[in-house]
Amino acid sequence: MDEPTKKAAKKIAKCLALAQSGNAHEAEAALRQAKALMLKHRLTEVDATISAVNERDSSTTAIQIPFYVSGLARTVGDFFGCAVLSCRNGIEKALVRFVGVGIKPELAGYTFEVLQRQLKGDRRRYVASLAGCSQAIKNKRGDLFCMAWLENIRKQVHQFANPADDAIIAAYMEREYGVLPFGKAKITGGFNRSDHAAWYAGQEAAENVSLHRPVQTKSNLLIK
């Protein structure tokens, strides 16, 4: 939907909202205007409803998105009630796209970028602390560390889950995109005591990370 069409769709949405007014004359006039605008721009009520949906892209600094970064994106998306897609701009590095209502994608993108830097930094420091291990073992334990880190963060999401926007986003996604799910983590082989230590280290590293949802802007978003 181009900008002029989206602007018209938003105007229709406002008219449809006014059509629910308790004032019969106001409601009738608003409904009449909404129908006229839909006819003029060849739009439907569905188009008007999804005009509130916005997108926001965030860089992942990677050509291939690591599972722990995609997991973080899904967690942040769930927290802000956004759908999450992976995409690429030409041959540049991969992007994470947040799709949601109002300013939620903007808030989700900002939060994701902050937490992505923290998660990658924590992983890098943990892996650097592993001595006498092969690179394969370091990678495995680094992945376990990230899984535990994310698990700790994910516990906060259910407190704010709000399915109110789901139908609107689903209608938008159906029109604009196919289903593009992120892949799940793949950790192979058995776990030993040191592997479990990696998990506990990840949980501990995330203890002081808190998700907060500001009401209007990202300026007061606190990431501890």
N, C-alpha and C positions, 0 to 999 in steps of 0.2 A: 504494500500500500504506500503510494507516494505521499509526500507531505500535504499537498492540497486536499487529497482524498481523506487522509487521516484527520485533518482539521475539520472537514465536513462531518466525518463520522463522530468526532467528539461533540460537535454541535448537536448532532442528532441524539447522542446519548444524553445530553443535558435536557433536550426537549422531552425525551421519553421519561426522564426522571421527574420533570415538572408535570408530566401527564398523570402522575400519581398523586397530585396535589388534592387536598380536600376541597379546594375551591373549584367548583364545577366549570366555571367559565375559563379559569386559568388552565385547568387540565385539558379542556376541549381545544383551546387555542394552541397549547403546546403539542398535543397529539396531531393536530392538523398541520402544524409547521414541520413536525418530525416526518410525517408522511410525504409532504411536499419535497423536503430535502432528500429523502430516500429515493423518490422518483427521479428527481433532478440529477442526483449523483449515482444512481443505480446501485444503491447500497441497501443492506438489510439490517434488521435489528441485531443480528449476530455481528455484523461489521461494526456497528455502533458499540456493542458490548466490548469487543476486543480492542477498540481504539485506545483503551487505557493501558494496554500492554506495551512495555518498552524492552529494549535490549541493552546489554553492556558487555563489552569484550575486555578480557584481562589477559595479559601475557603470561605464559608459563615458563619462559626462558628455556624451552626445550623443543627439539624437533619432534621427539616422541614423548608423550606425556607419561611420566612414571605413575604407577598405580596409586602411590600414596598422594600424589598431587590431584589425580582425578577423584580419589576418595575425599580429599579435603574439599574439592569443589562441590561434590554432591552434598557433603555435610553443611557447608555454608549455604548452598542452594535451598536445602530443606529448612534451614533456620530462618531464611528470609522468604520462604514460600515461592522460590523461583525454580523453573525448569533449567537444566544445565546441558549444554552441548559442547562438544569439542569441534573446533573448526581451524582452518588454516587460510592465511591470506597469501595466495601465490605460493612461493617456495619458502616463505619466512617461517619462523618458529610457530608452534601450535598456540592456539588461543583457547580460552574457556569463555563461553558465552552464557550469560545469565539472562533469562527471559522471565519477566514478572510484571506485576501491576504497579503503576506509579513509580516512586523513587526506589523501590525495593531492589531492582537490578543494580542500581548505582551503589547502594549500600552493600550489597552482596559482593560486588566486584572489588570495592575498597577493602572489605574485610578479608576476602580471599587473598589479595595481594600482600596484605600485612602478615597473615598467618602462613602463607606460602614461604615467605622469607624466613620466618621463625622456624618452621618445620624443617626446611632445608638446612638452616644453620645448625639446629640441634642434631640433625642426622649426621652432618659433616663432622661436628665435634665428637660425636659418639664413635663414629667409624674410625676417626683418627686416634682414639684412645685404645683401640684394639691392637694389641701387640702379638706377634708370633702367629698370625692367622693368614691363610691364603686370601687372595682377593675375592674368591668365590664365597668363602665363609664370611668375610667382612660385608659383602653385598647382602647375603642372607640375613645376617644379624641386623644390618642397617634397615632392611625391609621389616623385620620383626619389630624393631624399635619404632618405626613409623606407624605400623599397624596399631601398636599399643597407644601411641601418641594420639592417633585419630580416635581410637575407642574412648579415650578419656574426654575428648572434645565432643564426641557424638552424644554423650550422656546428657549434654545441656540442651540438645535440639528438641527433645520431646516436650520440654517445658514451654516452648513457644510455637509448637506445631499449630498451624491454622489452615484448614483446607478450604477456606472461603473463596480463594482465588483459583482453585484447581480447575473448575469448569471453564472459566474464562481463558486460562492459559492453555488448557487442552484444546479449545476451539481454535486458538491462535496457532498452536503448534501443528494442528491437523492441516490448517491452511498453508502454513509457511514451510513446514519441515516434515521429514520422515522421522522415524524413531532412531536416534543415534546414541545408544547407551554406552557408557564407559565400560571398559573391561574390569573384571574383578582381580584381586590380588592372587598371585600364584606363588605359594611357598612350598617347595618340594623337599622331601627327605624328612627323617625323624628329628625330634628336638632333644638336645641334651641340656645339661645344667647351664652351660654358658648361653645357649639359645634362650632359655627362660630368663636369664639375667638381662638379655637384650630387651625382652618384653617389659620387665619391671623398670628398666632404665627409661624406656619410652613413656611409660605411665607417669613416672616421677617427673620427667621433663615437661610434661603437659599439665602438671598440677596447678601451676599458676597462670594458665592461659584461660581467659574468660571471654565469652561472647556476650556482647551487649547490643541491644537494638535501640538506636536513637529514634526519636519520633519524626523529625523533619530533615535533619542534615547529618552528614557524616562527621562533622567537626567534633561532636562529643562522643564518638564511638571509642570506647575504651578497650584496648587490647593489652592485657597485663603481660 
